[in-house]
């Protein structure tokens, strides 16, 4: 049975072209509506399976208003719009669409987006036949341990069990140090591609002039210094999984080329003419707020939706206080054995220190602290940790109130942003003034709830 699609678009020529494209490809278009009022009548009469939704429509109501009604009726929808400013994107995100396609677009882009949307809808509603014959045995699973009993972490693990056996693209979101690469490795180990390579790419570490060569490879003589053939990261991952860490750091030119590879599932080496077909599962990760990056023109909206099919958000260590003791002992045993030290106990006082600290560096910071403490311990017990920033020590001027470390950091970042006229990165930007990378600053702003409206 054909899927019925309702088109809600106030420009007749655009809507009619869209209808012809869909009908030619086997879809049933059950109507075209130019306003929310017209759409309501068609929805009640036709019961569409999907709605393609423009934002600006005839009348007082917008596509976003209709989206909330569709969400109540459990009818999945995708936006097709030329509106990509910050406030629009925030309102769109709240309605939880299954995709957002920017006009104008290619036919192929439309069908890729529809395929992604249907797949995501099936996963969320449990309609996939998840053949997990490729799932490793429990013995193999022990190679990648996820420590903790926090509810957010357990919910995350359930989502991983759903998505890992599929081919779905995954976006891992979380602050630095929360374990994004470890989650990527777990997903790969639970997938049918587990016997093939997992290739890790740190996008932030790629020199801009060499990104295309690093990702897609080059032929001998492709450019000055290309003395041999180079196999790119995607080709190395063929048959397996590629993990694109810090995806938000890719420049826009490279994003265009990456999007083409993801859509076409093929590459051409730099300087080559041969097309190489790919079978690669993509997992991406970032500590940036990508919707904000899209709104500010630094990340392509179509690439965002292509990668963000199945988002997984990792909780911070501050949100996992009940897991700190288990994690601390896990790292204690690991590094005591590695250093050949007979240290098996963390005192109650030391554990309280760990519980009272805010962990801006998350699990990575805890691991490094335990490793250092094992090397410095003089007996068979860690009695205290050297955590220098866990006690607030600066007061407000003319006030007896003590600022927490987080409040101090937030106040300082806000002052620098004001001095930079709201500019986050680039010459004269806040990141340059603070002498930290833009990605680190964005991560801190997200953690401290610093939004564009503040400055």
N, C-alpha and C positions, 0 to 999 in steps of 0.2 A: 504494500500500500504506500502511495506517495505521501511524503510529508507536506502538509499544508502550511504555506507561509503567507502572512499578512504583511504588506508593505505600508508603512505609515510615513508618508513623504509629501510635502506640500508643493514641490515642483513636479508638474505632470511629466515633463520630458524625462527627467531623471528617473522618476518612478516607473515610467513605461519602459525605458531602456533596461532597468533592473529586472522588471517582470519578464522581458524577452530573454534575457540572459538566464534567468532561473528556469523558465519553462523549457528552453532549449536543452538544459542539462538534466531534465527529468523531474523537476520540482513542480508542485501544484501551487500556483499563486491564487489564493482564495479572495483577494480583493486589494484595492488601493484606497487608502484614506488620507485626506489632506489635513485633518484636524483630529483632536482627541475625541470629539463628539462622534464623528464619523467612524472612528476606530472602534469605539465602544459598541456601536450597532453591529459592525462586522464581526467583532469578537464574540458577541452573544449568538449571532446567527451561524457563523462558520466554524467556531471552535478551532482556531489555528494551532498547529504544533509549535510554530516559532513566529516571532514578530521582529521584522527589521524596522528600526525606529530612528527617525531623524529627531533632532532636538528642537529646532525652531519650526513651529507648525502654524497653520492658520488658527486664529482665535486667541483667547487669553491664556490657554493652557499649553504647556510644552510637552515634549516627549518624555522629559524627566517626571512630570506629573503622571503621565500614563504608565511609566515604568513602575511606579509604586503600586498602581492598580494591578498590573500584570504580575508583580511579585505576590500580591495577595491571592490572585487567581491561580498561582503556580504555573504560569505560562512563561517559558524561557524566552529571552529577547536579546538582541544585539543592537548596539547603536551604529548608525552610519551617518556621520556628520562631519562638517568642516570646522566645527567649533572645538578648539582645544585650549582655551585659556584656563588659568589656574582655578578660578571659581567654578567653571563648568565641569572640569575634571573631578573636582572634589565632590560636587553634587552627583555626577555620574557614578563615581566609585561607591557612594553610599547605597545606590540602588542595586549593586551587585549584578551587573550584566554578565553575559557570557562572552562578550567581545565588544570591541570598539574599532570600527574601520574608518579611516580618515579619507574624506572625498578630496580630490578624485582618486580612484583606485583601479587596479587591473582586475580583470575577471578572475585570474588565478588567485589574487589576494582574497577575493570574496569567498571562493570555494575552500581555500585553506582555512579561513576564519570560521566558516560554517562547520567544517570537519572538526576543528578544535573545539568549537562550542558544543557540538553533539557529543563528542567524546567526554568532555568535562561534565556535561549534564548526566551522561550515563554513569560515570564514576560516582558522582555525588548521590545519585538515586539508586545505586546498587544494581544497575541493570547490565553491568559487564560480566561476561563469562571469564572470570579471572583464573585462567589456567596457570597454576603455580607449580607446574611440574619442574620448572627451572629453579625452584626455591631450594637453597642449600639445606643440608641436614643440620640438626641442632649442634652437632659437633663443629660444623663449618661456621655457624653463626657466632660461636664463642670467640672467633678471631677478632670480631669488632664488638666490644662491650659498650653498652650504653648504661651508665650508672645513674640510678635515681628512681624515686617513686612519686615525684611531684605530678599533680594531676595534668598540668599542661604538657609535661613531658610524656606522660602515658597516652594522652590524646594524640600527640604528635606521632608516637609509635604506631598507633592504630591506623593513622593516615598513611604512614610509610608502608604498612602491610598491604594496604589497598593498592597503592600506586606502584610499588616496586616491581611487581610481576608484569606490568604493562609497558608500552612503548611511550607513554605520555611524558612530555617535557615537564620538568620540575623546577620551580624557583624556590631557593632556600633563602629566607630572610632572617636577619638577626644581627646583633651587635658583634663587633670584633671580639674574638675569643670565646664565642658561644659553641663552637664545634661544628661549623658548617661543612668543612671538608670531611669530617668524620661521618656526618649524616649522608653525604654524597657517596662515600665509600660503602656505607651500610646499604643504601638503595641499590647500588651496583651489585653488591654481594648477594642480594635477595632477588636479583633479576635473572631472566633466562640468558642474559649476556655475560654472566659472571665469569665464564671461562675465557672471555675475550678481554682485551686491555681496558683499563680505566686510565684515561689520560687527563692529568690535571694541568690547567692553564691559569696562571695568575695574570689576569688581564691588566692589572695595575703595573706589572713589571715589564710589560712589552714596550720596547721603544717604538714610538709612533711610526717611524720610517720603516720599521721591519714587521709591523703587525701582520700584513697580508702574507708575507713570506713565512712567518712563524706559524700562522694558522693554516694556510693552504699550500705552502711549499713553493719551490721555484725550480725552474730548469737551469741547467748549466748555461751561463752566458746571459741570463735574464737581466742582469744589471752588473755594474762594475763590482768586482769582488765575488761574484757568483761563480766560483771555479768548479763546483760540483752540483749535482742534483740534490735538492733538499726535500725530504718528505715532511709535510706539514703536520700539525697536531691533529687535524680532522682525519687525515689519511691514516695516521698512526692509530687512531681510535676506531677505524672502520671495523664494524662487527661488534663493537663494544660500546663504551660510554665516554663522553667527553664532559669534564667538569670545568665550566667557565667561571672561575672565582673572580670576585670584584668586577662583575660585568658592567657595572655602572661607570667604570673608568674608561671604557672604550670611546674613542672620539667618533663623531657622527659619521665621517666617511667610512670608517671601519664597520659601523653599525649597519650601513646600507649593504655592504658586501656580505656581512654575516647573515642578514635577513634573507638575501638571495639564496645563500647556501642552505639555510634552514627550509626555505620554501621549495627549492628545486631538488634538494637532496643530492647535489652533485657539486664538484669543484673543478676548477682549472688551475693548475700550478701557474705561478707568475712566470710569464714568458713562454708558456706552453699553449698548445692548441687542442690537446686531448682532454675530453671530458671524463672525469672519474666519478662513477656512481658511488654513493655512500649509504651505509646502513649504520647510523650512529644515533644513540640515545643521548639527548642533551639535558644536562643538569646545570643550572646557573645559580649563582649566589651573589648577594650584595648586602652591605650594611647601609646603603643609601635608601632614601625614600624615593623610589622610582617615579611614582605619580607626580611628585614635586619636580623631579628632574625633567619629566615630560612637559609639564606646564611651563617650565622655564627654558624649554627648547634644547636641553642637553641630552635627551634620550628620546629615540623615536617611539611614537605611540604604537605603531604596528609591530615593532620588534618587542615592545613590552608585552603586548597581548600574545604574541607568538611564543614567548618564553614563560609567561605567567599562567600557563594552563592549570597547573596544580601547585599553588603556593603552600609552602611549609614555613611557619614562623617559629623560630627557636626562642624559648624563654631565656631571659637573662639569669645569671646566677643569683642576683638579688631577689628574683622571683622564686628561686628554688632553695630557700634557706634550709628546708628539711633534708636536702640532698648533700649539704656541705660536708657533714661528718663522713658519710659514705665515700664521697669523692676524695676527701682528705686522706682517708685510710687507704684508698685505692692507690693514690699517688705515693703515699708513704711506703707501702710494700714494694711498689715498682722501683722507686729510686733507692730504697735501702738495699734491695737485692742487687741493683746495678752497681752501687758503691761498695757492696760487700760490708754493709754496716748492720749491726744487730739492734735496729731501732724498730720497735713494734707498737709503742704507745704514744698517744697525744694526750697531754694532761687536760683536766676539765677547764682550767684557766685558759689554756691555749685554744681549746675548742670554742669557748665563749668569745675569744678574740675574733675567731673566724666568723662566728654568727653575727657579731656586731658590726662587721665591716661591710661596706657597700659594694665592693667588687666591680669597680669601673672597667677592669680588664677581663672580667668574667672567669670562665674555667681556665683559660690560658694563664691568667694571673695567679690563680690558686695553685696550678701545677708548678709554675716557676717558684712560688713561695715555698712549697713543700720540698722541691728539689734543693733549693738553697738551704733550707732549714736542716735537711738531712745531712748535708755536708758540714754544717756548722755545729751540729749537736755534739755534746761532749760525753753523754751517757747513752743509755738505751731508751730514753724518753725525750720527746719534745715538750718542754715545759712552758715555752712562750714563743710567740712569733714577733718578728721585727716588722710591724706594720706601722709605718711612720705617719700615715695620713688618715688614721681611723678616728682621731679625736679632733673636733673642731677647736681652733685656737684663736680666731680673729673675731673681734666684736665690731658691730657697726659704730660709726662715729656718733658721739653724743647719745649713745644708747647702750644699755646693759645687755641687750639681746645678743646671744651668740649665734653666729651664722654657721650652718652646717657646711661641709665641704661642697656638697652639691649646690647649695644656694650661692656660695662664694663663686663657684665655677660659672654658674648661670649668670650671675651679675656681671662677672668679668667678660664673658662672651657677648652679652648684650651691649656692654659699653663699647667693645671693639667693633661690633656690627654697626652701631650707630656712627662710630668714627669712620667706618668704611662706607657709610651711606647705604648700608644693606647689602653691599657686594660681598659675596662669600668667597669666591676664588678669582684667580687672575691677579695681575699687577694692581697693587693697592687694595686687594681684597682682605677680608678678615683672616683667612687661612694664612696668607703671607705674613700678616702682622703678628699672628700668634705663633708663627714658625712651626705649623703643623700642616699635614696634607689636607686637602679639601675633603677627602672621604672621612678622615678622622673627625673633622669639624662637623660634617653633616651628621655623623653618628652621635656626637655629643649633643648636637641641637635636637635630634630626635629623642634621645634619652632624657634630656632636660625639658622637653616640651616647649622648645623655642620655635615659634612659628613666624611666618612672614609678616603677620600683622604686628608683631612686636616692634619691628623696625621700619 
